[in-house]
Amino acid sequence: LSLDTVRDFLTREEDTIVFSLIERAKYPLNPPAYDPATTYLGRRHNASFAEMFVRKSEAVQAKAGRYQSLQEIPFFPFRVPFTLAPPYNFTTELYPSAAFVNVNDAIWSMYFNQLLPFLANNGDDGNYAVTVSSDLVCLQTLSRRINYGRYVAEVKFIGDQQNYTTLIRNKDKDALMKLLTSEAQEDVVKRRVQKKAMMFGRNVTLDGPVGTDDSNSSQASFKVDPSLVYKLYDKWVIPLTKQVEVEYLLHRLD
Ligand SMILES: O=C(O)C(=O)C[C@]1(C(=O)O)C=C[C@@H](O)C=C1
């Protein structure tokens, strides 16, 4: 692992995030899928249909071995005695006591309460299963990207052990935050995801050569508002990644 390779990983995840948002934006808001008071399976549950869908899907994916890789962290952890997938000897670069640091609870509430209302148009077309299935993909992608802050923090720690060790011993969160921050890099990331939203979210027609802007660049014709993607990174993705980095570092000498 090096700063270049972890940044390459984050860059590639941007594509997955933008595509997953484009998919979710295809469906209307579909409010009954998110209301814990909605009746389904003939009765009320304490969880929304979306939550139930995520729980059951994660159970299947856990059985299939998804969480054998530390890059993936479920929203609803549970033990699985065995997996169906062919065995693979996963090794990890992470420090064991810090390897399970994650901010999935914050991601969950940010996604449903702050992002989704701006991502989907108002309306209810009853396509609840495909809708929450696309929510699951968004959540998993955001979780993988943000919790990858553990790997970024490990690289930064190894690269500057002396300074980090002092700050970790003093439990100085603010100084850790300052040391791991690169504002120039954050600016690059935010402007790049906005551009990706403009490129990937374009309507493609057969007029003109490949790369021609068929959509006149007007905001309304993008499948996901590029400024919303910028804001997602600015307000949530990057700050939460940094929170993961700080929490990882605080456990790095345990
Ligand atoms: O690339 C880094 O150095 C990171 O720590 C990742 C990241 C990000 O979330 O994109 C977070 C903090 C830095 O200020 C810059 C970028």
Ligand as a Chemical Component Dictionary entry (heavy atoms), coordinates in Angstrom:
data_LIG
# 
_chem_comp.id                   LIG 
_chem_comp.type                 NON-POLYMER 
_chem_comp.pdbx_formal_charge   0 
_chem_comp.three_letter_code    LIG 
# 
loop_
_chem_comp_atom.comp_id 
_chem_comp_atom.atom_id 
_chem_comp_atom.alt_atom_id 
_chem_comp_atom.type_symbol 
_chem_comp_atom.charge 
_chem_comp_atom.model_Cartn_x 
_chem_comp_atom.model_Cartn_y 
_chem_comp_atom.model_Cartn_z 
_chem_comp_atom.pdbx_ordinal 
LIG O1  O1  O 0 -6.252  11.250 -0.157 1  
LIG C1  C1  C 0 -6.064  11.438 1.040  2  
LIG O2  O2  O 0 -4.989  11.825 1.497  3  
LIG C2  C2  C 0 -7.153  11.174 1.984  4  
LIG O3  O3  O 0 -6.923  11.184 3.182  5  
LIG C3  C3  C 0 -8.530  10.987 1.466  6  
LIG C4  C4  C 0 -9.322  12.291 1.478  7  
LIG C5  C5  C 0 -10.678 11.958 0.814  8  
LIG O4  O4  O 0 -11.622 11.602 1.543  9  
LIG O5  O5  O 0 -10.753 12.008 -0.424 10 
LIG C6  C6  C 0 -9.515  12.715 2.893  11 
LIG C7  C7  C 0 -8.694  13.597 3.510  12 
LIG C8  C8  C 0 -7.691  14.406 2.782  13 
LIG O6  O6  O 0 -7.779  15.749 3.174  14 
LIG C9  C9  C 0 -7.821  14.270 1.327  15 
LIG C10 C10 C 0 -8.624  13.341 0.716  16 
# 
loop_
_chem_comp_bond.comp_id 
_chem_comp_bond.atom_id_1 
_chem_comp_bond.atom_id_2 
_chem_comp_bond.value_order 
_chem_comp_bond.pdbx_ordinal 
LIG O1 C1  DOUB 1  
LIG C1 O2  SING 2  
LIG C1 C2  SING 3  
LIG C2 O3  DOUB 4  
LIG C2 C3  SING 5  
LIG C3 C4  SING 6  
LIG C4 C5  SING 7  
LIG C4 C6  SING 8  
LIG C4 C10 SING 9  
LIG C5 O4  DOUB 10 
LIG C5 O5  SING 11 
LIG C6 C7  DOUB 12 
LIG C7 C8  SING 13 
LIG C8 O6  SING 14 
LIG C8 C9  SING 15 
LIG C9 C10 DOUB 16 
# 
